[in-house]
Amino acid sequence: MRLEAGYISMLRFTILGSGSSGNCALLETEHTCLLVDAGFSGRQIELRLASIGRSVQDVKGIFLTHEHGDHVCGLPVLAKRHGIPVYCNRLTAEYLHPQMPSFSGWRLFESGGTVELGDLKINSFSVPHDAYDPVGFMFYHALGNIGFLTDLGYATKLVIERVRQARALVLEANHDLKLLQEDTRRPWSVKQRILSRHGHLSNEAAAEVAAEVVTDIMEDLYLGHLSADCNSPLHARTAVGNKLKEKERTSVRLHDTAPDKPCKTLVWE
């Protein structure tokens, strides 16, 4: 996508919240405004939008990575009440349809396909996770690309290839291995699921992925989907930061995310 002479362009990106309790992000350009996932209550998403001077009325679409509650729990209220189109693949829509039987705003895409919305091109790609048809996203824009890579047990070659094109990337760093192993509230079966190849990336695994995908064009790396009780921003940032330092990839900016408040808005102009 190329800027024409005299064309004014901008892109703003805000993670409204990210963690094991909920995930939602806002992506705005000159010509469109969309949410990635809706994993908080509709009311909470509206409040967080208002806190950064935005309204749910601005949102032209909601893109879903998969059907788990921490990514879709606000969907029925937002989509039905405000008539916002929902972009997802067929299996995700089929799972969610009983919760929204009268909703007609589904916009289905094939996993691996591309959708055009305003001045954005959105490419989805399959990720290994224990959901019906989970995907990651690359949002392509004239000013740079933003990648979403959350909820996956490991990074395939396809995943690595796709997100290496990102100027900014949201990368899952779900748990600290030691904290998870020592956790007394989770049964071993749950720990096995989290640690499996269709579970979640640990800080150490996220660090390995970061070492592979951070290139000279990547400026901002957001560490997302942190477990509330088996991780901390310090644990995640230390693991990923040390690996990037070891690989001499220190120019990228690392950002913490939180489940209870928006991150500072990233602005490209």
Secondary structure as GFF3:
##gff-version 3
##sequence-region A 1 269
A	DSSP	beta_strand	11	19	.	.	.	ID=ss1
A	DSSP	beta_strand	22	29	.	.	.	ID=ss2
A	DSSP	beta_strand	33	36	.	.	.	ID=ss3
A	DSSP	alpha_helix	42	51	.	.	.	ID=ss4
A	DSSP	three_ten_helix	56	58	.	.	.	ID=ss5
A	DSSP	beta_strand	61	63	.	.	.	ID=ss6
A	DSSP	alpha_helix	69	72	.	.	.	ID=ss7
A	DSSP	alpha_helix	75	75	.	.	.	ID=ss8
A	DSSP	pi_helix	76	80	.	.	.	ID=ss9
A	DSSP	alpha_helix	81	82	.	.	.	ID=ss10
A	DSSP	beta_strand	86	88	.	.	.	ID=ss11
A	DSSP	alpha_helix	90	96	.	.	.	ID=ss12
A	DSSP	three_ten_helix	97	99	.	.	.	ID=ss13
A	DSSP	beta_strand	106	108	.	.	.	ID=ss14
A	DSSP	beta_strand	114	117	.	.	.	ID=ss15
A	DSSP	beta_strand	120	126	.	.	.	ID=ss16
A	DSSP	beta_strand	135	140	.	.	.	ID=ss17
A	DSSP	beta_strand	146	149	.	.	.	ID=ss18
A	DSSP	alpha_helix	157	163	.	.	.	ID=ss19
A	DSSP	beta_strand	168	172	.	.	.	ID=ss20
A	DSSP	alpha_helix	177	182	.	.	.	ID=ss21
A	DSSP	alpha_helix	188	195	.	.	.	ID=ss22
A	DSSP	alpha_helix	203	213	.	.	.	ID=ss23
A	DSSP	beta_strand	220	224	.	.	.	ID=ss24
A	DSSP	alpha_helix	233	246	.	.	.	ID=ss25
A	DSSP	beta_strand	253	256	.	.	.	ID=ss26
A	DSSP	beta_strand	266	268	.	.	.	ID=ss27
###
